[in-house]
Amino acid sequence: GSVHSRRYRTRALTSHVDETLFGTTKQVSHISCDVKETERFRIITKDLIRDLKIPSEDPSGLSIILRPSEIQRIATASRVPTREEREAMLEAQQKEREMAMDAAEERKAHIRQADLSRQKNQGLSELEAEAKERAQYLLERANAMRMEQEDELILGAQCHAVRDAQILERQQILTELQEEERRLDAMMEVDRRKALEAQEQIDELRKHQRIQMLQDEIKEQEGQQMLENLERIQMEVLEKEERQRLQQEILRINEESFLAKERKNRRDLLTSGQWNTPREAEYEAEQRRIMREKEKEVARLRAMQERERDHKAEQWLTLNARRNQEAAERDWRKKEKEQLKKKAEVEERLKAARLQQVTHKEHLLSIEAGRERAEFERVLRAQQASISKEKEKEEKHRIKLLRHAEVVRQQVREREMQAIALRKEIYKEGDRLYCFDTQRRSLNT
């Protein structure tokens, strides 16, 4: 489109022209037909006589005269109202309608009050009495139906309340079951984790026990090997000492034999009273010196043997003490091993008992959950059956009420038809009497 067409803004989807401002052909023809003769007013003075035309309100007959309210209405209608103004206008119209309805109700109430006062002040005709009786009957039936409907509404409200309570109870039971299942799952998970932790601890303890047992066996083997080595060394030392002792004993025996022989030679010399030459005397002195040195050496060797014997005795005592200590340690390790074995057996039994307890507990919980689920399903089925029965009962009662209302409406229609037929008969009888009276009067005249 063009620039001007794009600048155009729609003010309203429809257009309307109030023809009141322009008049209509029918109005113009009517006005032209009703144009009266021009009125004249004659003025007589001393000088002249003049006829003055009185100007009419519409010399051409085409002018339109509008009231201020009509002009205000046209001006208001020519303006496109906003959304707020339309809402205010609709609200004002609604208030006007409500006020009109209230005024109509008040007028009806005044008329009804006036009719009641009139009926009280004057007697009722047969038709009015019948109409009153019929109205009273209809009013009673309407009240009865209203009461039945109120009872039905109360019963329906009670049924709805019971059904809502049952639904709420069912939801609460479902929620409790779900919470119980979650709690049982959490408990089972906690027990499972505890069992896993206990199993891990037991496995770790067994691992440490195996390592400790291996270390103890290694130590025991090392100790046994050390003892065997010590015993072997001790046996070698004892054998060496025994050889040395035998050698010393041989030396001692030889020394004693030599000394005995020397003593014997001395005695022989003393007995004979003869000494040899100086050379022999020197030899004798040398032999005595050698004997003294040998005695010193023998004394030194004996002292050394004594010290060696004491040292060997001390080693023997140390070895014996070490053997006793090793035996005590072996006994202690054996006892520790037995205690660890007993502890592992006890823990294994406790673990088996704990697992059995957890399994039994899970079994009991599953049985309880199944029992609660079965009870819930039974209650749910009972509630559903009760709700179905209530709905069926409500439907039957509703059908009964509808049938009863239809019967009442049919009776009302029949009574209305009877009343209409009776009024027609009364009117016909009145017409017949009127015609008969008219004929009678005409004959008399």
Order of alpha helices (4+ residues) and beta strands (2+ residues): alpha-alpha-beta-beta-alpha-alpha-alpha-alpha
